[in-house]
Amino acid sequence: MSAVTEERTAPKRMPALYLSHGAPPLADDPVWPGQLAAWSAGLPRPKAVLMVSAHWEEAPLAIGAVETVPLVYDFWGFPEHYYRVRYAAPGAPELAASVRKLLRAPGIPVQDVPDRGLDHGAYVPLAEMFPEAGVPVLQISLPTLDPARLMGIGRKLAPLRDEGVLIIGSGFFTHNLAALRHTGEGIPGWSVEFDDWGHRALEAADVDALLDFTHRSPAGRLAHPRTEHFAPLFVTLGAADATGELDTHRSVIDGFWMGLAKRSVQFG
């Protein structure tokens, strides 16, 4: 084994990521897939991936498939070939057991949904980052959209990072598809304004502002009329806050895709 391979596979604290996941046509974009691939190439090789996607809201917190991991084609109106995509990632039963142990507490139930596979918020970016589908993947649900509670979940999950687990919150930095229909060509102002505000808040590690983003950001309600696509960020923030790494933030991907901010960030 080469020294480079040893360094990439050696156990170390994994970063915590928040990424904008795009939609099934992301695979056809001339730029974005390469950005995701370059990002993963610079990461230590994870033992497993723990994915929290905007597209699975279920309470109490649910743990998805742990053996054979199917895909959930949770989108409508796309060309047929997007429904034939396959991503046969191994399951992660050991990771599921660790998640149960870390999250279960009196009055805080955790449920198993063994037939729930990876939705497009999970497999679309993973197919670009780990195209060989060789890294075990576990998806868990968003049990709430409350930012403070999600940060608390991230803090509890943080020890997994020292076991080689890559924690990924998958959403979209701005997300208002209805407003886009009335915008016309170009990038809407609300998307630009919120992206700039969010970038500066992350750079300043201003967690209080981020937690109250619907009130303290410009165009917050336009950028996120429902907050499920920003919500995974708070799991990532919690996983970084627990290890004192909020000030290690860096934006790995920025810019816009179909009018939406695709900002994606790494802590650690």
N, C-alpha and C positions, 0 to 999 in steps of 0.2 A: 504493500500500500504506500502510495506516495505521501510526502509530508503535507502536500496541499489537501489530499483527501482526508488524512488524519485530522487536520485542523478543522475541516468542515464537518466531520462527524463526531468530533470530541464533545463530550457532555459539557454544556455551558448554559448559562442563563440565556434563554431565547428572548428576542425582542417581543413586544406586543404591538400589533398592527391594527390600524383602521383603514379600510380601503373602500373606495367607491367601486361597486361591482359591475356597473353597466347593465346591459341586457343581452339576450342571446346574440344580436348582431355585433357585439363587441369583437367577436372572433374575426370579423371581416374588416375591422378598422385597420388602416395602414400603420398606425403608430402605437395605439394603446397596448395591444398584446405584447409587443416588444418591450414596452416599459415594465409591464408586470413580470415578464421573463427575466429582465435584467435585475429587477428588485430581488426576486427569489434567488438568482444566481449569487448575489452578494450576502445572502443569509447563511448562517450555519444550517446544516442539514437537520431538520426537525425529526424528532422521534415520532411525533404525531401532531396533527393539527386539531385544535378545538375551535369550531366555527360558530359564531353567533350572527345570524342573518336577519335583516329587516323583514324577511318574508316568512318568518315563523314566529307568530305571537301565540303563546299558549300558557295558561296558568292553571295549576302551579307549574313551576319550571319543569320542562320535559326534556328527557334524553332520548335522542333518536336512535336509529338502527345501529347496532354494535357488531353484527356479524357480517352478513351480506348487506351492502349499502346501496339501495336503489337511488334513482334520480326522480325528482318531482318536477314535472314540466308545468310549472305554475304560471303560465302565460298563455295568451290567446291571440289569434289572428296573425301569427307569424307563418312564413313559408314552411312547408312540411319538413325540410331537411333539419330545421332546428329541433324538431321533436325526435330525430333519430340520433342525436348526439349521445355518446356513451362516455362515462367516466367511472371506471370500476375500481375505485379506491378501496383498500382493505379497511375492514372495521377496526375499532379500537376498544375492545372490551375492558382492557386494563385501565385505559383512560376513563371510561365510563364509571368504573368502580371508584377511581380517585375522585371524580367529580361528585359522585354521591356522598362520599365521605366528607369532602370539604364543605358541601352546601347543606347537607341535612342537619337540622337542629330542631329542638322542640318547637312545634308550631310552624315549621317551614318545610312543607313536604316537597319531595322531588318525585316525579312520576316517570315511568318508562313508556315510550311509544315505539315499540320495536320495529314497526313497519314504516316508520317515517324516514324517508331518505333525504338526500341533499337537494335543496331547492336551487333555483338559478342564481340566487345571491351567494350560494356556496360554490357550486360546481363551475359556473362560468369563469370566475377569476382563477380557481384552482387549476382548471384545465390549461390556463396560460402559464401559471407559476410552477406547477408540477405536472407537466403533460404526460409523464410516464405513469401517473396514478399509482406511484409506489409508496406514498406516505399515508399511513392510516389516518382516517378522518372521522371525527365525531361532531355532530351538530347538536346544539342545545337550543331551546326556545328562548325568546324574550318573554318573561313572565309578567312584565310591566313596561310601561314607557316612562316611568318616573326616573329622571336622571340620577337622583341621589341613591335610589334603591339599586339601580343598575351599577353605579360605581361600587356599591357595597358588594355586589356579586363579583365584580371584577377583582376587588381586594381579596375576597375569599379564594378565588381561583389562582391568584398570583403565584403560590408555591409550585404550581405545575410548570412554570417557566424554568425553574431550576432542575426539572426532570426532563428537559428537552422538548417541551410542548410549546408549539407556536400558537398563541391565542390571537385570533383574528375576529374583529368586529367588522361586519360587511354591510354597508349601506350605500348612501350617495350623499355627497356633501351638500348639494341642494337637490330638491326633488319636488317639483310641482308640475306634473304632466298636463293637468287641465289648463294651467296658465300658459303653458308653452303653445297650446293650440291657438291662442289669441295673440301671440307675440309677433308672428311673422319671422322673417329671416333675421339672423344675428343672435347675439347673446343678450338675454333680457337683463335690464338693470338690476332687478332684485337678486338675480343669481350672482352677478359680479359683486354687488354690495355685501351680500352675506358671505361670500367666499373670502373677500378681503377682511371682513370683520373676524371671521372664524380663524383665518390664518394668523392675524395679529393676536387674538386671544390665546391661541395655542403657543405662539412664540413667547408670550408673557407668562405662560403657565397660569392664566387667570381662570382657575377652576370655578370660582364663584360666578363669573360672567357666563361661562359655558353652561353651568347648571341652570342658569336663568335665561337661556338664549332666546326663548320666545319673547321676552320682554326687553332684553338689553341689546339685542342685535338689530341693525337696520333691516327691514324687510323680512324679519324672522318668520312671520306668519305666511308670507308669500313663498319664501324659500322652502318652508316645511308646514303646509296646511295640516297635515298629520305628521307626527314627529318620528315615525317608525324608522325612517332612513337615517336619521341623525342619532337615534337611540343607541345603536351598537357602539358608537364612539365612547360612551360612558363606561361600558364594560372594559374597553381598552384603557381608558383613563384610570379606572380603579386598579387594573392589573399593573399599571406603571406607578401609580401613587403608592401602592403597598411596598414597593422596592425603592422609593425615593427617586424615581427617574422621570418625573414630569418635565424637568428642565432639559431632558435629552431629546426632546421632540425635534423631528425634522420632516418636512414635506418631501416625500420621495417622488410623487406625481402631482402635477397641478394642471391647470388649463381647463378646457370645457369640451364637452361632448354632447352634441345635439342641444346646446343651450344650458346644460347642467354642469355644475362644477364637479370635476372628477378628482378633487384633492384627496390624496391618500397619504397617511402619516405613519411614522415609526417611532416608537419609544424604546430606548435601550440599544 
